[in-house]
Amino acid sequence: MKKILVFLFLNLVCFSGLSQSDITENEIRDHLLFLASEKNAGRYPGTKANRKVVKYLKKDFKKQKLIPFEKGYKQNFKARLRVEKGENEKSLVKTCNVVGYLEGNDPILKNEYIILGAHYDHLGLGGPSSKSDKKNTIHYGADDNASGTAALLEIAEKIASNKQDLKRSVIFIAFGAEEQGLLGSHYFVENPLVPISQIKLMLNMDMVGRLNAENHVYMGGAGTFPNGVSFMQNLGESLGLKPIVHAGSVGGSDHVSFYKKNISVLGMHTGGHPQYHTPEDTTDSINISGEKQVCEYIYKTLMELATTNYKMEYIQQD
């Protein structure tokens, strides 16, 4: 009887361990509820709320045993905030990127890096980038980009649980001040924490929380690495998704900073909507189960490229 109980206990422990490393709807929801909460007031750079989000991200990176490049996972920089037309220029504010990595196991390929990124900041109480006529109102930014940040944390957790399979190294970056002009990603590529020539792909997630009934996942830049268009199309379809894959159409989020440095990119999202840059972009509009599907798609993409000898080289797109 004792042996049976021990056996059942060990199985329960193993099962619990596996379940903790899975991408789950509950964890996605928990991340979203925190990131897009009223207390975090739109995650505006330079604010106490923004710093609280950074602390949350650092804690999660540490929990997943990601390796920091710099103390506390922070790559600090100063950001110039946008102002309304005719307003005086604001003083620079302190903010940061949150960066950690997992080292690959191949003696040669571990010196090649794939980056998975998402920006964690948003518009605070609105400002010049708001699409709403509601002034001084919290812009929660659930889809833009709490959804991408939640995806980053969940995918990092699952990759970390399978890090023994990695050949290439994977860097995880939560970018600051994207809404102020891609400032976090621009700072990173100008002050890279690894030789920039060794970065083989940057996959960016910006607004991945509104998967529609047709299961469309949109992406630009798939033609910037070999066979990227067919690779992303076939993989997405095998997972029950309908990818809308563009070879070029690199778009306007943080991956653009990397593309300008001749690095292959993928910019992924689930489409625009009327709540974009308004106070109505709230967690109740997120398709949680759809985001989980998108996370699995991105996880499988990363693992296929990071655990194999898949040829990675930059291909210019018009």
C-alpha positions as CSV (number, residue, x, y, z in Angstrom):
1,M,0.0,0.0,0.0
2,K,2.8,2.4,0.9
3,K,4.5,1.7,-2.4
4,I,1.3,2.6,-4.3
5,L,0.9,5.8,-2.4
6,V,4.5,6.8,-3.1
7,F,4.0,6.0,-6.8
8,L,0.8,8.1,-6.9
9,F,2.6,11.0,-5.1
10,L,5.5,10.9,-7.6
11,N,3.1,10.9,-10.5
12,L,1.2,13.8,-9.1
13,V,4.5,15.8,-8.6
14,C,5.5,15.1,-12.2
15,F,2.1,16.0,-13.5
16,S,2.1,19.3,-11.5
17,G,5.6,20.1,-12.8
18,L,4.5,19.6,-16.4
19,S,1.3,21.6,-16.0
20,Q,3.2,24.6,-14.5
21,S,5.3,24.8,-17.6
22,D,2.4,24.7,-20.0
23,I,0.9,27.8,-21.6
24,T,-2.4,28.2,-19.8
25,E,-5.5,30.4,-20.2
26,N,-5.5,31.0,-16.4
27,E,-1.9,32.3,-16.4
28,I,-2.5,34.5,-19.5
29,R,-5.6,35.9,-17.8
30,D,-3.7,36.6,-14.6
31,H,-0.9,38.4,-16.4
32,L,-3.5,40.5,-18.4
33,L,-5.5,41.4,-15.3
34,F,-2.3,42.7,-13.6
35,L,-0.8,44.5,-16.6
36,A,-4.0,46.2,-17.7
37,S,-5.3,47.0,-14.2
38,E,-6.5,50.3,-13.0
39,K,-3.7,50.5,-10.6
40,N,-1.1,50.3,-13.4
41,A,-2.9,53.2,-15.1
42,G,-1.8,52.5,-18.6
43,R,1.9,51.7,-17.9
44,Y,3.2,55.1,-18.8
45,P,7.0,55.5,-19.0
46,G,8.6,57.2,-16.0
47,T,5.7,56.6,-13.6
48,K,5.5,54.6,-10.4
49,A,3.0,52.3,-12.1
50,N,5.5,51.6,-14.9
51,R,8.2,50.7,-12.4
52,K,5.8,48.4,-10.7
53,V,5.2,46.5,-14.0
54,V,9.0,46.3,-14.4
55,K,9.3,44.7,-11.0
56,Y,6.6,42.2,-12.0
57,L,8.4,41.3,-15.2
58,K,11.8,40.9,-13.4
59,K,10.2,38.6,-10.8
60,D,8.8,36.4,-13.5
61,F,12.1,36.3,-15.5
62,K,13.8,35.3,-12.3
63,K,11.2,32.6,-11.5
64,Q,11.8,31.1,-15.0
65,K,15.6,31.2,-14.3
66,L,16.3,33.3,-17.3
67,I,19.9,34.6,-17.2
68,P,20.3,38.3,-16.8
69,F,22.8,40.3,-19.0
70,E,22.8,43.1,-16.5
71,K,22.0,43.3,-12.8
72,G,18.3,42.9,-12.2
73,Y,17.5,42.2,-15.9
74,K,17.2,45.9,-16.5
75,Q,18.7,47.8,-19.5
76,N,18.2,51.3,-18.4
77,F,17.7,54.3,-20.8
78,K,16.1,57.7,-20.8
79,A,13.0,58.4,-23.0
80,R,11.8,61.6,-24.5
81,L,8.0,61.5,-24.2
82,R,5.7,62.7,-27.0
83,V,3.7,65.9,-26.4
84,E,0.6,67.5,-28.1
85,K,1.3,69.8,-30.9
86,G,2.3,73.2,-29.6
87,E,3.2,71.9,-26.1
88,N,6.6,72.4,-24.7
89,E,9.1,69.5,-24.8
90,K,9.0,67.3,-21.7
91,S,12.1,66.4,-19.7
92,L,13.6,62.9,-20.2
93,V,12.3,60.2,-18.0
94,K,14.0,57.0,-16.8
95,T,12.7,53.7,-18.0
96,C,14.1,50.4,-19.2
97,N,14.0,47.2,-21.2
98,V,13.7,44.0,-19.2
99,V,16.0,41.4,-20.7
100,G,16.9,37.8,-20.0
101,Y,18.1,34.8,-22.0
102,L,18.5,31.1,-22.2
103,E,21.8,29.7,-23.6
104,G,21.8,27.1,-26.3
105,N,23.6,23.8,-25.9
106,D,25.3,23.5,-29.3
107,P,28.9,24.6,-29.1
108,I,28.6,26.6,-32.3
109,L,25.0,27.6,-32.6
110,K,24.7,28.8,-29.0
111,N,26.5,31.9,-30.3
112,E,23.5,32.7,-32.5
113,Y,20.5,34.4,-30.9
114,I,16.8,34.5,-31.6
115,I,14.9,37.3,-29.8
116,L,11.4,37.1,-28.7
117,G,10.0,40.5,-27.8
118,A,7.0,42.6,-26.8
119,H,6.6,46.1,-25.5
120,Y,5.1,46.5,-22.0
121,D,4.4,50.2,-21.9
122,H,1.2,52.0,-23.0
123,L,-0.3,55.5,-23.1
124,G,-1.1,56.2,-19.5
125,L,-3.9,58.7,-19.5
126,G,-3.9,59.2,-23.3
127,G,-1.8,61.9,-24.7
128,P,-1.0,62.7,-28.4
129,S,-1.2,59.1,-29.5
130,S,-4.7,58.6,-28.2
131,K,-7.6,58.0,-30.7
132,S,-10.2,59.0,-28.1
133,D,-11.7,62.3,-27.2
134,K,-11.7,61.3,-23.5
135,K,-9.0,63.3,-21.9
136,N,-7.1,62.2,-18.8
137,T,-8.7,58.8,-18.9
138,I,-6.8,55.6,-18.3
139,H,-5.9,53.8,-21.5
140,Y,-5.6,50.3,-20.2
141,G,-3.9,48.8,-23.3
142,A,-5.1,45.2,-22.7
143,D,-4.5,44.2,-26.3
144,D,-1.8,46.9,-26.9
145,N,0.3,45.4,-25.5
146,A,-0.5,43.6,-22.3
147,S,-1.5,40.7,-24.6
148,G,2.0,40.6,-26.1
149,T,3.7,40.9,-22.7
150,A,1.5,38.1,-21.3
151,A,2.5,36.0,-24.3
152,L,6.2,36.8,-23.7
153,L,6.0,35.5,-20.1
154,E,4.0,32.4,-21.0
155,I,6.2,31.4,-23.9
156,A,9.4,32.1,-22.0
157,E,8.1,29.8,-19.2
158,K,7.5,26.9,-21.7
159,I,10.8,27.4,-23.5
160,A,12.6,27.5,-20.1
161,S,11.1,24.1,-19.2
162,N,12.6,22.7,-22.4
163,K,15.9,24.6,-22.5
164,Q,17.8,21.3,-22.7
165,D,16.6,21.1,-26.3
166,L,17.9,24.5,-27.4
167,K,20.8,24.7,-29.9
168,R,20.6,28.4,-30.5
169,S,20.3,30.9,-27.6
170,V,17.0,32.7,-27.0
171,I,16.8,36.3,-25.7
172,F,13.5,37.6,-24.2
173,I,12.9,41.3,-24.2
174,A,10.1,43.4,-22.7
175,F,10.6,46.7,-24.4
176,G,10.0,50.1,-22.7
177,A,8.7,53.3,-24.4
178,E,7.5,51.7,-27.7
179,E,4.6,54.0,-27.8
180,Q,6.9,57.0,-27.6
181,G,8.6,56.0,-30.9
182,L,10.1,52.5,-30.6
183,L,12.6,53.9,-28.1
184,G,13.3,50.7,-26.1
185,S,14.1,48.6,-29.2
186,H,16.1,51.5,-30.8
187,Y,18.1,51.7,-27.6
188,F,18.7,48.0,-27.6
189,V,20.0,47.8,-31.2
190,E,22.3,50.8,-30.6
191,N,23.5,49.2,-27.3
192,P,23.2,45.5,-28.0
193,L,24.0,43.1,-25.2
194,V,25.4,40.6,-27.7
195,P,27.2,41.2,-31.0
196,I,24.4,42.4,-33.3
197,S,25.7,40.3,-36.1
198,Q,24.9,37.2,-34.1
199,I,21.2,38.0,-33.8
200,K,19.5,35.9,-36.4
201,L,15.8,36.7,-35.9
202,M,13.7,39.1,-33.9
203,L,10.1,37.9,-33.4
204,N,7.9,40.6,-32.1
205,M,4.4,40.3,-30.5
206,D,2.3,43.5,-30.5
207,M,-1.5,43.0,-30.1
208,V,-2.0,39.3,-30.1
209,G,-5.1,39.1,-27.9
210,R,-8.0,39.5,-30.4
211,L,-7.9,36.3,-32.5
212,N,-11.1,36.5,-34.7
213,A,-13.6,33.8,-35.6
214,E,-11.6,33.0,-38.8
215,N,-8.5,32.3,-36.7
216,H,-6.4,34.8,-38.6
217,V,-2.9,35.6,-37.4
218,Y,-1.2,38.4,-39.3
219,M,2.5,38.8,-39.7
220,G,5.0,40.8,-41.7
221,G,8.7,40.1,-42.5
222,A,8.4,36.3,-43.1
223,G,10.4,36.8,-46.3
224,T,13.4,38.1,-44.3
225,F,14.7,34.6,-43.6
226,P,14.9,31.5,-45.8
227,N,11.6,29.9,-46.7
228,G,9.9,31.9,-44.0
229,V,6.6,32.4,-45.8
230,S,5.9,28.8,-46.4
231,F,7.3,27.8,-43.0
232,M,5.0,30.1,-41.1
233,Q,2.0,29.3,-43.3
234,N,2.4,25.5,-43.0
235,L,3.1,25.6,-39.3
236,G,0.1,27.8,-38.6
237,E,-2.3,25.7,-40.6
238,S,-1.1,22.6,-38.8
239,L,-2.2,24.2,-35.6
240,G,-5.7,25.1,-36.9
241,L,-4.9,28.7,-37.6
242,K,-5.1,30.7,-40.8
243,P,-2.0,32.8,-41.1
244,I,-2.0,35.9,-43.2
245,V,1.7,35.9,-44.1
246,H,3.6,38.8,-45.8
247,A,7.1,38.5,-47.0
248,G,7.6,42.2,-46.4
249,S,5.2,44.6,-44.8
250,V,7.5,44.9,-41.8
251,G,5.1,47.3,-40.1
252,G,5.5,49.8,-37.3
253,S,6.4,48.1,-34.0
254,D,9.7,47.2,-32.2
255,H,10.9,44.7,-34.9
256,V,11.4,47.7,-37.2
257,S,14.4,48.7,-35.2
258,F,16.0,45.3,-35.8
259,Y,15.1,45.3,-39.5
260,K,16.9,48.6,-40.0
261,K,20.0,46.8,-38.7
262,N,19.6,44.0,-41.4
263,I,18.3,41.5,-39.0
264,S,15.5,39.0,-40.0
265,V,12.2,39.8,-38.3
266,L,8.7,38.6,-37.8
267,G,6.0,41.0,-36.5
268,M,3.0,39.2,-35.3
269,H,-0.5,40.4,-34.4
270,T,-4.2,39.4,-34.5
271,G,-5.5,42.5,-36.3
272,G,-6.6,46.1,-35.6
273,H,-9.9,47.1,-33.9
274,P,-11.9,50.2,-32.9
275,Q,-10.6,50.1,-29.3
276,Y,-7.0,50.6,-30.4
277,H,-5.4,53.5,-28.4
278,T,-8.7,54.2,-26.5
279,P,-9.8,53.6,-22.9
280,E,-12.0,50.8,-24.2
281,D,-9.0,48.5,-24.9
282,T,-9.7,46.4,-21.7
283,T,-9.2,42.8,-20.6
284,D,-12.9,41.8,-21.2
285,S,-12.3,42.2,-24.9
286,I,-9.4,39.7,-25.0
287,N,-9.9,36.3,-26.5
288,I,-8.0,34.3,-23.9
289,S,-8.4,30.9,-25.6
290,G,-7.4,32.5,-28.9
291,E,-4.3,34.1,-27.3
292,K,-3.3,30.7,-26.0
293,Q,-3.5,29.4,-29.6
294,V,-1.3,32.2,-30.8
295,C,1.2,31.6,-28.0
296,E,1.5,27.9,-29.0
297,Y,2.1,28.9,-32.6
298,I,4.8,31.3,-31.6
299,Y,6.3,28.8,-29.2
300,K,6.5,26.1,-31.9
301,T,8.0,28.6,-34.3
302,L,10.8,29.5,-31.8
303,M,11.5,26.0,-30.9
304,E,11.7,24.8,-34.5
305,L,14.3,27.6,-35.3
306,A,16.2,27.3,-32.0
307,T,16.4,23.5,-31.7
308,T,17.5,22.6,-35.2
309,N,20.1,23.6,-37.8
310,Y,17.5,25.6,-39.7
311,K,19.5,28.0,-42.0
312,M,19.1,31.5,-40.8
313,E,20.3,34.5,-42.9
314,Y,18.9,37.9,-43.6
315,I,17.0,38.5,-46.8
316,Q,16.2,42.1,-47.7
317,Q,12.6,42.9,-48.6
318,D,11.3,46.0,-50.5
